[in-house]
Amino acid sequence: MPEQITETGATYSRAVGLIYIFNLIVGTGALTMPNAFSTSGWLLSLITVILLAIISYLDSEILLQKQWP
């Protein structure tokens, strides 16, 4: 990862690469969740987050059980 070449031909450091990875993992979703909770209410937001967590868990279990060639 250190000294990777960008589209313009310039290189970036390991710290910049780690910031890019952090941005990909966190994204803007974590920053907008408080606003979404305050707009839609605690109950609806909590139910939605729990439902999405269950769907994500089931999806990962299905992918882990699939036999890949």
N, C-alpha and C positions, 0 to 999 in steps of 0.2 A: 503494500500500500504506500509506503513512503516514496516520494519523488515520482508520482504518477503524472502523466502528461495530459493536459486538458485539451479541449477542442481548439484552443488558440495556439497550442504548442507550448504554453507555459507549464511549469510544474507546481504542484502544491504539496504542502508538508503533511506529515502524519496527523497533526492536530486538526488541520482542515478536513482531512479524510474522516476523522472521528466525528467531527461536527456534522458532516454530511450523513454519516450512518445514524447518528442520534436523531437528526431531522427526519430521516426515513422511518425510523422506528416510532418516534413520538408523533410526528406530523402535526397538523393543525387540529385534529380531533380532540386531543387532550386539552387544548387551549379553549375550545368552544363548548366543551361539555358543561361547565358551570352556567353559561348563558342558556344552553338548551334546557338544563334542569330548572332554571328560574322561569323560563318562558312557558314550558309545558306543564310544570308542576312536578312535585316529588313522586307521586304515585305512578303516573304514566311513565315518567323517565326511568324510575326504578324497575318497573315491569319490563320495559323495553330493553334495558341493559341486561337484566337477568335472562330474558328470552334470547337475546343475541349471544350471551355467554354460553347458554345451553346449546344453541345451534352450532357455535364455533367448536365446542367440545365434541359434539356428535360428529361433525365434519372431520375433525382431526382423528377421531377414533376410526372412522370409516377409511380414511387415507392410510392409517397405520396398519390396518388389517388387510389391505389390498396386497396381493402378491405381485410385486413388480418384477419384470423379467430381468 
